[in-house]
Amino acid sequence: MNLGFLLENAAARYRDHVAAFDDRRKVTFGELNARANRLGNALASLGLAPQSRIASLQYNGIETIEFDVMAAKFGYVRALLKIGRAHV
């Protein structure tokens, strides 16, 4: 069982329930699943196949969850590059 399967199941059972939120917005399981599918299909249309390596540079937020779920659903090997805050 992987993260993609878990989201598919949650989207089928709890489509309108909030799955994640940050300080800007919230998304339901249905929305999260649909966005992950759109991103995965867009990358597949560019020629990426399962086991392709992908990376993303982003702040920690809903997009991080979408990226992780999409990678699991489409079989991509992901590297997550998080943006840190400098300590001065």
CNS distance restraints for C-alpha pairs under 8 A (distance, minus, plus):
assign (resid   1 and name CA) (resid   5 and name CA) 6.32 0.50 0.50
assign (resid   1 and name CA) (resid   6 and name CA) 7.32 0.50 0.50
assign (resid   2 and name CA) (resid   6 and name CA) 6.39 0.50 0.50
assign (resid   2 and name CA) (resid  72 and name CA) 6.67 0.50 0.50
assign (resid   2 and name CA) (resid  73 and name CA) 7.91 0.50 0.50
assign (resid   3 and name CA) (resid   7 and name CA) 6.24 0.50 0.50
assign (resid   3 and name CA) (resid  69 and name CA) 5.89 0.50 0.50
assign (resid   3 and name CA) (resid  72 and name CA) 5.93 0.50 0.50
assign (resid   3 and name CA) (resid  73 and name CA) 7.24 0.50 0.50
assign (resid   4 and name CA) (resid   8 and name CA) 6.23 0.50 0.50
assign (resid   4 and name CA) (resid  69 and name CA) 5.40 0.50 0.50
assign (resid   4 and name CA) (resid  70 and name CA) 6.96 0.50 0.50
assign (resid   4 and name CA) (resid  72 and name CA) 5.26 0.50 0.50
assign (resid   4 and name CA) (resid  73 and name CA) 4.34 0.50 0.50
assign (resid   5 and name CA) (resid   9 and name CA) 6.24 0.50 0.50
assign (resid   5 and name CA) (resid  73 and name CA) 7.11 0.50 0.50
assign (resid   6 and name CA) (resid  10 and name CA) 6.15 0.50 0.50
assign (resid   7 and name CA) (resid  11 and name CA) 5.90 0.50 0.50
assign (resid   7 and name CA) (resid  29 and name CA) 7.09 0.50 0.50
assign (resid   7 and name CA) (resid  33 and name CA) 6.47 0.50 0.50
assign (resid   7 and name CA) (resid  69 and name CA) 7.56 0.50 0.50
assign (resid   8 and name CA) (resid  12 and name CA) 6.23 0.50 0.50
assign (resid   8 and name CA) (resid  33 and name CA) 6.72 0.50 0.50
assign (resid   9 and name CA) (resid  13 and name CA) 6.25 0.50 0.50
assign (resid  10 and name CA) (resid  14 and name CA) 5.39 0.50 0.50
assign (resid  10 and name CA) (resid  15 and name CA) 6.88 0.50 0.50
assign (resid  10 and name CA) (resid  29 and name CA) 6.36 0.50 0.50
assign (resid  11 and name CA) (resid  15 and name CA) 4.41 0.50 0.50
assign (resid  11 and name CA) (resid  16 and name CA) 7.99 0.50 0.50
assign (resid  11 and name CA) (resid  29 and name CA) 4.79 0.50 0.50
assign (resid  11 and name CA) (resid  30 and name CA) 4.79 0.50 0.50
assign (resid  11 and name CA) (resid  33 and name CA) 6.56 0.50 0.50
assign (resid  12 and name CA) (resid  30 and name CA) 7.62 0.50 0.50
assign (resid  14 and name CA) (resid  29 and name CA) 6.51 0.50 0.50
assign (resid  14 and name CA) (resid  30 and name CA) 7.64 0.50 0.50
assign (resid  15 and name CA) (resid  28 and name CA) 6.41 0.50 0.50
assign (resid  15 and name CA) (resid  29 and name CA) 5.06 0.50 0.50
assign (resid  15 and name CA) (resid  30 and name CA) 4.41 0.50 0.50
assign (resid  15 and name CA) (resid  31 and name CA) 7.79 0.50 0.50
assign (resid  16 and name CA) (resid  28 and name CA) 5.41 0.50 0.50
assign (resid  16 and name CA) (resid  29 and name CA) 6.46 0.50 0.50
assign (resid  16 and name CA) (resid  30 and name CA) 6.37 0.50 0.50
assign (resid  17 and name CA) (resid  28 and name CA) 5.18 0.50 0.50
assign (resid  17 and name CA) (resid  29 and name CA) 6.19 0.50 0.50
assign (resid  18 and name CA) (resid  26 and name CA) 6.72 0.50 0.50
assign (resid  18 and name CA) (resid  27 and name CA) 5.67 0.50 0.50
assign (resid  18 and name CA) (resid  28 and name CA) 4.11 0.50 0.50
assign (resid  18 and name CA) (resid  29 and name CA) 6.27 0.50 0.50
assign (resid  19 and name CA) (resid  26 and name CA) 7.67 0.50 0.50
assign (resid  19 and name CA) (resid  27 and name CA) 5.93 0.50 0.50
assign (resid  19 and name CA) (resid  28 and name CA) 4.85 0.50 0.50
assign (resid  19 and name CA) (resid  29 and name CA) 4.98 0.50 0.50
assign (resid  19 and name CA) (resid  32 and name CA) 7.39 0.50 0.50
assign (resid  20 and name CA) (resid  26 and name CA) 5.78 0.50 0.50
assign (resid  20 and name CA) (resid  27 and name CA) 5.63 0.50 0.50
assign (resid  20 and name CA) (resid  28 and name CA) 6.94 0.50 0.50
assign (resid  20 and name CA) (resid  62 and name CA) 6.55 0.50 0.50
assign (resid  21 and name CA) (resid  25 and name CA) 5.72 0.50 0.50
assign (resid  21 and name CA) (resid  26 and name CA) 4.00 0.50 0.50
assign (resid  21 and name CA) (resid  27 and name CA) 6.28 0.50 0.50
assign (resid  21 and name CA) (resid  61 and name CA) 7.84 0.50 0.50
assign (resid  21 and name CA) (resid  62 and name CA) 6.57 0.50 0.50
assign (resid  22 and name CA) (resid  26 and name CA) 6.42 0.50 0.50
assign (resid  22 and name CA) (resid  61 and name CA) 6.14 0.50 0.50
assign (resid  22 and name CA) (resid  62 and name CA) 6.67 0.50 0.50
assign (resid  27 and name CA) (resid  31 and name CA) 5.89 0.50 0.50
assign (resid  27 and name CA) (resid  32 and name CA) 6.19 0.50 0.50
assign (resid  28 and name CA) (resid  32 and name CA) 6.07 0.50 0.50
assign (resid  29 and name CA) (resid  33 and name CA) 6.05 0.50 0.50
assign (resid  30 and name CA) (resid  34 and name CA) 6.15 0.50 0.50
assign (resid  31 and name CA) (resid  35 and name CA) 6.05 0.50 0.50
assign (resid  32 and name CA) (resid  36 and name CA) 6.12 0.50 0.50
assign (resid  32 and name CA) (resid  66 and name CA) 6.48 0.50 0.50
assign (resid  33 and name CA) (resid  37 and name CA) 6.16 0.50 0.50
assign (resid  33 and name CA) (resid  66 and name CA) 7.98 0.50 0.50
assign (resid  34 and name CA) (resid  38 and name CA) 6.20 0.50 0.50
assign (resid  35 and name CA) (resid  39 and name CA) 6.22 0.50 0.50
assign (resid  35 and name CA) (resid  66 and name CA) 6.98 0.50 0.50
assign (resid  36 and name CA) (resid  40 and name CA) 6.10 0.50 0.50
assign (resid  36 and name CA) (resid  66 and name CA) 5.33 0.50 0.50
assign (resid  36 and name CA) (resid  67 and name CA) 6.88 0.50 0.50
assign (resid  36 and name CA) (resid  69 and name CA) 6.40 0.50 0.50
assign (resid  36 and name CA) (resid  70 and name CA) 4.70 0.50 0.50
assign (resid  37 and name CA) (resid  41 and name CA) 5.95 0.50 0.50
assign (resid  37 and name CA) (resid  70 and name CA) 6.50 0.50 0.50
assign (resid  38 and name CA) (resid  42 and name CA) 6.04 0.50 0.50
assign (resid  39 and name CA) (resid  43 and name CA) 6.31 0.50 0.50
assign (resid  39 and name CA) (resid  70 and name CA) 6.94 0.50 0.50
assign (resid  40 and name CA) (resid  44 and name CA) 6.11 0.50 0.50
assign (resid  40 and name CA) (resid  70 and name CA) 5.63 0.50 0.50
assign (resid  40 and name CA) (resid  71 and name CA) 7.31 0.50 0.50
assign (resid  40 and name CA) (resid  73 and name CA) 7.88 0.50 0.50
assign (resid  40 and name CA) (resid  74 and name CA) 6.27 0.50 0.50
assign (resid  41 and name CA) (resid  45 and name CA) 6.04 0.50 0.50
assign (resid  42 and name CA) (resid  46 and name CA) 6.56 0.50 0.50
assign (resid  43 and name CA) (resid  47 and name CA) 6.81 0.50 0.50
assign (resid  43 and name CA) (resid  48 and name CA) 5.80 0.50 0.50
assign (resid  44 and name CA) (resid  48 and name CA) 4.72 0.50 0.50
assign (resid  44 and name CA) (resid  49 and name CA) 6.29 0.50 0.50
assign (resid  48 and name CA) (resid  52 and name CA) 5.96 0.50 0.50
assign (resid  49 and name CA) (resid  75 and name CA) 7.90 0.50 0.50
assign (resid  49 and name CA) (resid  76 and name CA) 7.42 0.50 0.50
assign (resid  50 and name CA) (resid  74 and name CA) 6.16 0.50 0.50
assign (resid  50 and name CA) (resid  75 and name CA) 4.59 0.50 0.50
assign (resid  50 and name CA) (resid  76 and name CA) 5.18 0.50 0.50
assign (resid  50 and name CA) (resid  77 and name CA) 7.95 0.50 0.50
assign (resid  51 and name CA) (resid  75 and name CA) 5.73 0.50 0.50
assign (resid  51 and name CA) (resid  76 and name CA) 4.77 0.50 0.50
assign (resid  51 and name CA) (resid  77 and name CA) 5.52 0.50 0.50
assign (resid  52 and name CA) (resid  75 and name CA) 7.84 0.50 0.50
assign (resid  52 and name CA) (resid  76 and name CA) 5.18 0.50 0.50
assign (resid  52 and name CA) (resid  77 and name CA) 5.93 0.50 0.50
assign (resid  53 and name CA) (resid  76 and name CA) 5.99 0.50 0.50
assign (resid  53 and name CA) (resid  77 and name CA) 4.70 0.50 0.50
assign (resid  53 and name CA) (resid  78 and name CA) 5.77 0.50 0.50
assign (resid  53 and name CA) (resid  79 and name CA) 7.57 0.50 0.50
assign (resid  54 and name CA) (resid  76 and name CA) 6.74 0.50 0.50
assign (resid  54 and name CA) (resid  77 and name CA) 6.15 0.50 0.50
assign (resid  54 and name CA) (resid  78 and name CA) 4.90 0.50 0.50
assign (resid  54 and name CA) (resid  79 and name CA) 6.23 0.50 0.50
assign (resid  55 and name CA) (resid  78 and name CA) 5.57 0.50 0.50
assign (resid  55 and name CA) (resid  79 and name CA) 4.62 0.50 0.50
assign (resid  55 and name CA) (resid  80 and name CA) 5.65 0.50 0.50
assign (resid  55 and name CA) (resid  81 and name CA) 6.91 0.50 0.50
assign (resid  56 and name CA) (resid  67 and name CA) 7.86 0.50 0.50
assign (resid  56 and name CA) (resid  79 and name CA) 6.86 0.50 0.50
assign (resid  56 and name CA) (resid  80 and name CA) 5.47 0.50 0.50
assign (resid  56 and name CA) (resid  81 and name CA) 5.80 0.50 0.50
assign (resid  57 and name CA) (resid  80 and name CA) 6.66 0.50 0.50
assign (resid  57 and name CA) (resid  81 and name CA) 4.74 0.50 0.50
assign (resid  57 and name CA) (resid  82 and name CA) 5.75 0.50 0.50
assign (resid  57 and name CA) (resid  83 and name CA) 6.73 0.50 0.50
assign (resid  58 and name CA) (resid  63 and name CA) 7.77 0.50 0.50
assign (resid  58 and name CA) (resid  64 and name CA) 7.16 0.50 0.50
assign (resid  58 and name CA) (resid  81 and name CA) 6.82 0.50 0.50
assign (resid  58 and name CA) (resid  82 and name CA) 5.57 0.50 0.50
assign (resid  58 and name CA) (resid  83 and name CA) 5.91 0.50 0.50
assign (resid  59 and name CA) (resid  64 and name CA) 7.53 0.50 0.50
assign (resid  59 and name CA) (resid  82 and name CA) 5.95 0.50 0.50
assign (resid  59 and name CA) (resid  83 and name CA) 5.44 0.50 0.50
assign (resid  59 and name CA) (resid  84 and name CA) 7.84 0.50 0.50
assign (resid  60 and name CA) (resid  64 and name CA) 5.91 0.50 0.50
assign (resid  60 and name CA) (resid  82 and name CA) 6.89 0.50 0.50
assign (resid  60 and name CA) (resid  83 and name CA) 7.80 0.50 0.50
assign (resid  61 and name CA) (resid  65 and name CA) 7.04 0.50 0.50
assign (resid  62 and name CA) (resid  66 and name CA) 6.33 0.50 0.50
assign (resid  63 and name CA) (resid  67 and name CA) 6.06 0.50 0.50
assign (resid  64 and name CA) (resid  68 and name CA) 6.26 0.50 0.50
assign (resid  65 and name CA) (resid  69 and name CA) 6.11 0.50 0.50
assign (resid  66 and name CA) (resid  70 and name CA) 5.99 0.50 0.50
assign (resid  67 and name CA) (resid  71 and name CA) 6.15 0.50 0.50
assign (resid  68 and name CA) (resid  72 and name CA) 6.35 0.50 0.50
assign (resid  68 and name CA) (resid  78 and name CA) 7.66 0.50 0.50
assign (resid  69 and name CA) (resid  73 and name CA) 6.14 0.50 0.50
assign (resid  70 and name CA) (resid  74 and name CA) 6.09 0.50 0.50
assign (resid  71 and name CA) (resid  75 and name CA) 5.73 0.50 0.50
assign (resid  71 and name CA) (resid  76 and name CA) 4.75 0.50 0.50
assign (resid  71 and name CA) (resid  77 and name CA) 6.67 0.50 0.50
assign (resid  71 and name CA) (resid  78 and name CA) 6.41 0.50 0.50
assign (resid  72 and name CA) (resid  76 and name CA) 6.51 0.50 0.50
